[in-house]
């Protein structure tokens, strides 16, 4: 049996330019089922990567709506 996934508490978003390329950064903060804090490192993505992520999330939401 696997442990339950941490529950999302917040998501931080930042934008910055690195070597002339605009990036969007995402960082999640969560808590485990026992209340311990969990935090991810900043994940920097290009505009195209963010658009792909949004599309994937929308598809997942659409699937949930069909159930």
MARVOVO-640948 format. One record per residue: residue in one letter; x, y, z of N, C-alpha, C in turn. Coordinates in steps of 0.001 Angstrom, whole numbers, padded with zeros to 6 digits, always signed. Layout:
# MARVOVO-640948
aXYZXYZXYZ ...
***
This chain:
# MARVOVO-640948
x+000848-001182+000000+000000+000000+000000+000893+001244+000000 x+000578+002197-000845+001369+003420-000917+000798+004478+000026 x+001674+005345+000471+001246+006446+001350+000431+007443+000545 x-000514+008112+001189-001290+009128+000469-000390+010270-000001 x-000725+010825-001140+000045+011937-001691-000123+013172-000803 x+000913+014007-000716+000766+015261+000037-000362+016110-000539 x-001007+016881+000319-002107+017760-000086-001558+019155-000364 x-001874+019673-001543-001402+020983-001965-001923+022077-001047 x-001017+022951-000617-001386+024092+000213-001391+025375-000617 x-000338+025538-001438-000257+026749-002261+000669+026510-003444 x+000524+027355-004447+001392+027348-005613+001861+028776-005848 x+003156+028947-005981+003729+030255-006282+004150+030278-007743 x+003966+031412-008380+004319+031601-009779+005266+032794-009877 x+006288+032667-010717+007179+033802-010970+007512+033829-012466 x+007872+034986-012935+008373+035115-014300+009746+035746-014225 x+010611+035330-015148+011944+035921-015224+012523+035654-016602 x+013590+036359-016899+014274+036193-018180+015665+035644-017879 x+015988+034506-018513+017299+033872-018345+017926+033733-019720 x+019082+034315-019893+019787+034283-021182+018884+034735-022329 x+018076+035744-022064+017191+036296-023081+015901+035525-023302 x+015713+034413-022586+014494+033608-022755+013552+033820-021571 x+012302+034237-021837+011337+034386-020743+010926+033012-020212 x+010902+032903-018896+010519+031657-018244+009439+031917-017208 x+008583+030937-017013+007563+030976-015972+007942+029906-014963 x+008073+030288-013713+008456+029358-012657+007272+028994-011793 x+007254+027732-011361+006186+027223-010506+006838+026523-009312 x+006309+026778-008122+006791+026122-006909+005571+025760-006061 x+005495+024503-005656+004363+024032-004856+004776+023856-003402 x+003851+024138-002518+004013+023858-001098+002845+022966-000695 x+003149+021922+000064+002119+020962+000449+002379+020485+001873 x+001461+019661+002381+001630+019012+003686+001314+017534+003522 x+002104+016709+004219+001840+015280+004217+000599+015002+005066 x+000130+013754+005033-001055+013398+005835-000794+013582+007329 x+000479+013566+007736+000803+013784+009150+001107+015256+009448 x+000934+016128+008443+001100+017557+008667+002492+018112+008427 x+003418+017277+007970+004771+017761+007706+004808+018561+006407 x+005526+019681+006387+005586+020501+005171+006446+019849+004086 x+006032+020033+002850+006766+019555+001676+006811+020718+000695 x+007974+020951+000094+008091+022038-000867+008924+021562-002048 x+008533+021951-003245+009318+021622-004428+010296+022747-004707 x+011295+022445-005500+012188+023482-006002+011430+024263-007068 x+011938+025430-007424+011343+026173-008529+011525+025376-009807 x+010476+025221-010578+010512+024578-011884+010268+025664-012917 x+011286+025980-013706+011168+027011-014744+010783+026364-016065 x+009779+026940-016731+009260+026390-017980+009142+027496-019015 x+009303+027096-020270+009078+028035-021358+007577+028238-021536 x+007216+029233-022295+005800+029490-022595+005150+028256-023208 x+005858+027593-024115+005309+026411-024778+005063+025276-023786 x+005985+025098-022844+005808+024060-021825+004592+024357-020946 x+004422+025626-020584+003276+026013-019762+001971+025786-020528 x+001957+026143-021805+000757+025910-022613+000436+024420-022687 x+001466+023572-022820+001260+022123-022834+000726+021615-021503 x+001241+022168-020408+000759+021785-019074-000696+022173-018899 x-001053+023375-019304-002446+023827-019205-003349+022906-020013 x-002933+022526-021208-003722+021634-022049-003918+020281-021363 x-002843+019738-020793-002935+018451-020095-003866+018528-018892 x-003769+019622-018137-004650+019794-016982-006111+019921-017415 x-006355+020643-018501-007721+020794-018997-008283+019453-019447 x-007460+018647-020115-007901+017317-020538-008241+016438-019329 x-007428+016534-018274-007709+015764-017053-009019+016222-016415 x-009248+017534-016374-010510+018054-015833-011702+017597-016667 x-011532+017600-017984-012603+017147-018865-012935+015675-018613 x-011906+014859-018410-012118+013436-018127-012869+013260-016818 x-012497+014035-015805-013190+013943-014529-014654+014329-014660 x-014927+015295-015525-016300+015724-015737-017161+014670-016409 x-016534+013724-017091-017276+012659-017781-017617+011501-016843 x-016972+011461-015690-017194+010323-014772-018401+010533-013898 
***
